[in-house]
Amino acid sequence: MPEFKISAYKEVVLSIRNLDRDKVIYQDLGDWEIIHEADVSSDQMAFWGLPSSASARSVILKYEDFDAGMIRLISFSGVNQRHIRSSAQSWDTGGIYDIDLRTINIANKIEQFQSYGWCGFGDVKKYQFNEFNVSEILMKGSEDMVVALIERHSPALEGYPNLRGLSHVFNSSQVVKDMELSKRFYLDQLGFNIFSSYVGEDGEDGPNIFGIPHNVHPSVKRKLCIVSPTHENQGSVELVELEGLTGRDFSEYAVPPHLGILMLRYPVENLTAYIRFLKGNGVTLHREPSTIMIEPYGLATAIVVRSPDGAWIEFYELQEA
């Protein structure tokens, strides 16, 4: 048994320009509650490599009683920014591609997102993924961020007794250049586990959630692998390779304070042991252990690793009071 334990990500951090605008959008569309709003600590800013002249404010939104998969919106000031995945297509690699949210009335939810200026890569698509029958759409909005709206038709969705607007973030996708390299990173080096995997072609032209041209879509092999530290589809990362499609790579821009889906934050029990595990597996830490204040949780020891495609991943352990 490992000496450490990684839980589902506590937060997904979204870097945005307009905090007042976007927090209202997520409250309205998600029916989420704001549980904290404050300035970001100077030690956390320094941990991210930002100058002392920079500042930031953050808001945390929470779904129901779920203590994981929360969204932290951060608005930075006094520093130059660009979109992480500027005008990106679904087959462009680098950084974090989307966050996945469950809903119970996807048609109604699409209309609500559209009312705020969001649009889809394609229309909603109903399909079978392993044993799951679902409808899904990828919506793009502010800061070129992508949200996957997913409605489960069968088997019946469990564990969401009061789902009204949108669920917490249960999964997040990354479009990768090399599936085998990414799997080795998450499985062999980070110690994650495979929850589900799929390789296939659609076999027909026509609409698809990725926005691939209809006549090209049948020849595109889609490789999907969902990995998780918890053996569950919670706090999971979905690796996606669209074989045969080549686009831009945004890996270098997937760092603070750039705009978009910025990072995943995983709590760890016994971070010291996990660091030994990582280094023993050849992982180079992008940020060595540092003590930072993560409001509202308290002082934490944190590290950063970056995936082969540049995704920024933080692991942290709260210090004892």
N, C-alpha and C positions, 0 to 999 in steps of 0.2 A: 504494500500500500504506500502511496506517496506521502511525504511528510507535510504536504501543503494541500489546500483546497481552494479552487477557483469557483466563484459563484457566477451566475448570469450577470451580464453587465448592468451595473447600477444605473448608468446614464449613457445616453448618446448626446454628444455635444454638437450643437448647430451654431455656426458662426453667421451672424446676420447683420445687416446695416441698421434696421429699424426695429428696435426692441418693442416699442409701444404698439406698432402695427402688427408684428408677427405674433406676439403673445395673445392678442385678441383673436387672431385667426385660429390658433391652436385651441384656445378655450372654446371658441364657437364650434369648430368642426369636430373637435375631439371630445368635447364635454369633459375636459381635464381641469384639474384644480391647480392654481398657483400655490405652491407650498413654501416658496422662498424667493426673495428678491434682494440683491445686495451688490455692492462693488466686489470685484474679484481681487483677492489679496495680492500684494506686491510680490510675495515669495512665489506664488503660483505663476504670475506673469514672468518672473525671472526664470522659473523652471521651464517655461515655454520658449525661453531665449529672446524675450521681448525687451526693448529698452525701458529704462526707468521713466522716460517721458510718456510712455504709453499707459493707458488705463482701460478698464473694461467693466461692464455691468452685466449681471446674469440673472435669469429667471428660471426656476425649475418648475416644470409642469408634471403632474402625477395623475395616473389613471387609477381610480378606485383605491383599493387597498394594496395594490401591487407595489412592492418595495424594490422593484427592478424595472428596467426598460423605461425609465423616466427620460424626459427630454429637458436638457439644459440649453436655453438660448443665451448666447453671449454676443454682446455688441462692443466692439473694440473702438477706441478713439486714440488719436495721436500717432497713428502708424499707417503705413501704406498697405493696401489690400488689393487682391484680385480674386476673381472667382476660381475656386479649386478646379472645377470641371466646367470651364467656360464654353457655353454653346455645345456641350458634349452630346454625342450620339450614344446609343446603348452599347455599341461595340468599342467605344473608346475606353482604354484602361487607365488605372491609376486612382489611388485614394479610395474613398467609400462611395459606392454608387447610389444606394438607396437605404431607406428604413422601411420595414414591413409592418403594417398595421391591420388588424382584423376589423371587419365591419359586418353588420347584419343586413344592410340594405344598400348594396353597392351603387345602384342606379341613382338613388337619392343623394348619396354621399358624393358621387361624381358631380352632380349639379351644384352642390354646395361648394366644392373646390373650384369649379369653373366660375362661380360667382365672385371668387376672390382673384380671378385671373390665371388660375392654373389650367394646364392643358395636358392631354395624354399623348404618348408616343403613338398610340393606336387606340381603337375603341376597346371596350371591355371584352375579354376573351374567356370563354368557359372551356375548361379542359380537365383531363385526368392526369394527376401526378402521383405515380405509384398507387396507393389505395385511396387517395384523396380526390374528390370531385369538387372543384373550386371555380370561382370567377375571379379574375384579377385584371387590374389596370395599373399602369405606371403613369403617375401624374408628376409633371414638372412645374415648379413654381419659383418663388423668390430665391435669389442667389444660385440659380441653376440646380436646386436640390430636387431629388426625386423621391416620391413616396409611393410605395406599392400598397394599394388597397386590395384586400383579399377577403372574399366571402366564402366560407365553407358550406357546401351543400350536403356532402356526406363523406365519411360518417359524421354523426352529430358532433358539433363542437362542444368540448367539455372544458370546465375550468374558467368560464367567463359568464357567471350567472347573471350579471347586471349589465351586459354589453349594450350600450345605447349609441354612442357616437363612434369613437374609435378606441381600440385597445391600446395598451402599452406597446412599446417596441419589442417584439418578440424575436425578430430576425433582422439582419442587415446584410445587404449583398455587396460583393466586390467583383468587378469585371477584371479578369486576370489574363496575362499573356500566356502563361504556361501552367496548366492545371496541375501537373505532377509536381512541379516546383512549389506551388502554393500549398498543395496537400502535404508535402514533406515539411514545410515550414510550420503549419498549424498542428499537424499530427505528431511528427517526430521531434520537432524542436520546442513547440509550445505545450505539448502534452494534451491537446484537444482530442476529441473522438468524433468518428463519423456518425451522424444521425441518419442521413439519407444520401443517396447518390443516384444519378441518372445520366445516361448518354443516349441521345436519340436525334432523329430527324422527324419533322412534322409529316413529310410525305405528301403535302399538298401546298399549292400556293394560296395566297390570300392573306387576310388580316392576321396580325400577330402582335403580342404585347410589346415586343422590342422595337417596332417600327422598321423592321427590315423590309426592303422592297419585295412585293408579293411574288415576283417571278424568281427571286433569288432565294427566298426563304426555304423552299424544299431541299436545297442542296447544303444548307448550313447545319453542321452538326453542333448540337448544343450539349455541352458538358456541364453538369451541375453537381455540386457536392456541398452538403450542409454539414458543417463541423461545429462542435459545441464542447465547452468544458464540463457540461453537466449531464451529458448523455441524452439531453432533451432538446426539443425545438424551442428553447428559451435561452436568450443571450447567445444565440447562434449566429454564425457567419455563413452566408451562402456564396460559395465560389462559383463564378460563371465564366466559362470560356466559349465564345462563339467562333468556332473553328472555321477558317476561311475568310473571315472578315478582319480587315486591318484598318485601324483608325489612329487617332492621336493617343499619346500617353501623357497623363497629368500627374504622375507620381511626384515630381519635384515640387509641385504646388500644394500638396496635401499636408501642410504644416500651419500652425498658428502664425499669424492671425487671419489667414485667408478665409474666404467666404464659402460656405457650403456645409456639408456634413463633415465635421472636423475630426471627431475621435470617438472611440468606444472606451468606456472606463469599467474595468473589472475589479471587484473586491477580491482580495486573497487572504486566506488565513495562513500565516507563517510565510511571509514574503521573503525572508532571508533564505529559507529552504528552496523556495521557487527560483530565486536568483541563482542559487547553486545549480539547480536543475537546468535552467536556461543556458548558463555559461558552459555547463558540461555538455550541452548539445550544440555548442558552437554559435549560440546567439550573441550578437553584439548589441549591447544596450545603447539605444539612441540617447537616453538620459539615464545616468547612473542614479542610485538611490539618493533621494533628497527629501527633506522634511518640508511639507507645504501645508498651508491651511486650506482645506476644502470645505467651504461653508455649504450647508449648515452642519456638516458631520463632525468637523474638528480637525485636529492635526493628524496628518497621515504621512507615511513614508511611501514614496511613489517612484516608479520607473516607467520608461517608455521603450517600446520596441516598434519597429516599422516592418510591415510585411514586404515581400518581394516587389509588390506593386505600390509601395509607399503608404499604405494605410497606417495611420497613427493610432496605436493601442496603448492605453495606460493600464497598469496594474498597481493597486495601492492597498495598503493595510493601515487601518486607523490605529493610532497610538493609544495606549492605555492612559486613562485620565490620572 
